[in-house]
Amino acid sequence: MEPGEGTEETPLALELSRFQVSEEYGFLLPDPLTELPAPYGPWMEIAQDLPQLIASRQLRSRVHQMPQLSTGHLRGHEELHLAHLALSFITMGYIWQEGEEGTVKILPRNLAIPFWEVSQALGLPPILSHADFVLANWRRKNPNGNLDTIVSLPGGESLRGFILVTFLVEKAAVPGVKAIVQVIRAILQQDEETLLKALQELAEAIGDMSKALRRMHDYVDPAVFYTVIRIFLSGWKDNPAMPQGLVYEGVSEEPMAFSGGSAAQSTVLHAFDELLGIRHREESTAFLHRMRDYMPQPHRAFVEAIGRAPSLKQHLLSSGSEQLRAAFNQCISALAELRSYHITVVTKYITIAAAKARAGRAEPGDGAGPSVGKPLSALETKGTGGSHIFSFLKSVRDTTREGLISA
């Protein structure tokens, strides 16, 4: 049974471990596996060689030669996550190897069937998601703790930087995730001192997430992100390049549509929104709730459990404590600032980079190799998850600000 399913959730039972949330790593997978059992060598060999196979246009032929493997020998969620990571990266490379004008309509059965089975076991969709790209895709390079990715795609050092800076944002959120549990317990126990401390820790963690996000500029070249990396994060829902979706051969004769990777698939901001009682506008809420289907099931259950807990905002409104209200407003302001800064980053890496690409001035600058075809035009004004990116980001930033409690 998955955590949070089949039992009546009580707020007092909001223990992180019940939801596969780590005290040290939050929603990140602690110490992910980097190797699968021997029978799955063919998957890992291809996954480890993806940038070269895609650059030489050999990935599709390698996939066609791949043996049909049973998923029955995979044990535990760590092995399943690594299998999903490898198969999702192979799938994105297979679909987008020839750029957006050279897509395929069918994912071959020797890739589609195991990918579907592993996805079903994890409760994840059969596409690359934030859970694969970041949460399960990190390893320690050496005993000093230097980080690297497990699986990669074209994009060189910029792709590595994009994944690992996003990892650092998730890691910075961990004290805030732990503070959520403290806040709910403090409300239930009428413990105002603990509640104040937990709100201060939450505000500080959100501020640290913004600081981590600023490191994106040091490690990710906008031209490489826009012309090389972005296409491999794109899905086949709300994407004009693949209007019919994708047939998973041996799974369904009808094409299926799934959204590409998106920051909106990170559980962190969903959890903070639930705790702080932020209510987004209808269209944004619909997109965010759809993105919850791209989270690991236990993490989704964690967000839902926060939503069933006593209302923090109502508690503060009835408490009359100016100190608690000020601490709450600090959390709201920090979250609005994080969302504002995300807009700044997206402007640089998509809007400005798109203008330069149209002008023919986007030259990948860090040895990433040639762009796959032309810069992605099908999603020029959309995020890789399929949202109208600027109207969405500005809307959620504005509704966050509206969550402030006035004096």
LINCORWO-V738353 format. One record per backbone hydrogen bond with DSSP energy under -0.5 kcal/mol. NH is the residue of the N-H (numbers start at 1). CO is the residue of the C=O. If there is no record, write none. Layout:
NH_CO, NH_CO
This chain:
5_2, 9_7, 13_10, 14_11, 15_13, 18_15, 19_16, 20_17, 21_16, 22_26, 26_22, 28_25, 29_135, 30_28, 32_29, 40_37, 41_38, 43_40, 44_40, 45_41, 46_42, 47_43, 48_44, 49_45, 49_46, 50_47, 53_49, 54_50, 55_51, 56_52, 57_54, 58_53, 59_53, 62_58, 63_59, 64_60, 65_61, 66_63, 69_67, 74_71, 79_75, 80_76, 81_77, 82_78, 83_79, 84_80, 85_81, 86_82, 87_83, 88_84, 89_85, 90_86, 91_87, 92_88, 93_89, 94_90, 95_91, 96_92, 97_93, 99_96, 102_99, 107_247, 108_106, 111_108, 112_108, 113_109, 115_111, 116_112, 117_113, 118_114, 119_115, 120_116, 121_117, 122_118, 123_119, 124_119, 127_125, 131_294, 132_129, 133_129, 134_130, 135_130, 136_131, 137_134, 139_148, 141_139, 141_146, 142_146, 145_142, 148_139, 152_47, 157_366, 158_155, 159_155, 160_156, 161_157, 162_158, 163_159, 164_160, 165_161, 166_162, 167_163, 168_164, 169_165, 170_166, 171_167, 172_168, 173_169, 174_171, 176_173, 177_173, 178_174, 179_175, 180_176, 181_177, 182_178, 183_179, 184_180, 185_181, 186_182, 187_183, 188_184, 189_185, 190_187, 191_186, 192_190, 195_191, 196_192, 197_193, 198_194, 199_195, 200_196, 201_197, 202_198, 203_199, 204_200, 205_201, 206_202, 207_203, 208_204, 209_205, 210_206, 211_207, 212_208, 213_209, 214_210, 215_212, 216_213, 217_214, 218_215, 219_215, 219_216, 220_216, 221_219, 225_221, 226_222, 227_223, 228_224, 229_224, 230_225, 232_229, 233_230, 234_231, 235_384, 236_258, 242_239, 243_240, 245_242, 246_256, 247_105, 248_246, 249_107, 249_247, 251_248, 252_248, 256_246, 260_384, 261_233, 265_262, 266_263, 270_266, 271_267, 272_268, 273_269, 274_270, 275_271, 276_272, 277_273, 277_274, 278_273, 280_278, 285_281, 286_282, 287_283, 288_284, 289_285, 290_286, 291_287, 292_288, 293_290, 294_291, 295_292, 297_122, 299_296, 300_296, 301_297, 302_298, 303_299, 304_300, 305_301, 306_302, 307_303, 308_304, 309_305, 309_306, 312_275, 315_311, 316_312, 317_313, 318_314, 319_315, 320_316, 322_320, 325_321, 326_322, 327_323, 328_324, 329_325, 330_326, 331_327, 332_328, 333_329, 334_330, 335_331, 336_332, 337_333, 338_334, 339_335, 340_336, 341_337, 342_338, 343_339, 344_340, 345_341, 346_342, 347_343, 348_344, 349_345, 350_346, 351_346, 352_347, 353_348, 354_350, 355_351, 356_352, 357_353, 358_354, 359_355, 360_357, 361_356, 362_356, 363_361, 364_362, 373_371, 376_226, 380_377, 382_379, 383_387, 386_383, 389_381, 389_387, 392_388, 393_389, 394_390, 395_391, 396_392, 397_393, 398_394, 399_395, 400_396, 401_397, 402_398, 403_400, 404_401, 406_404
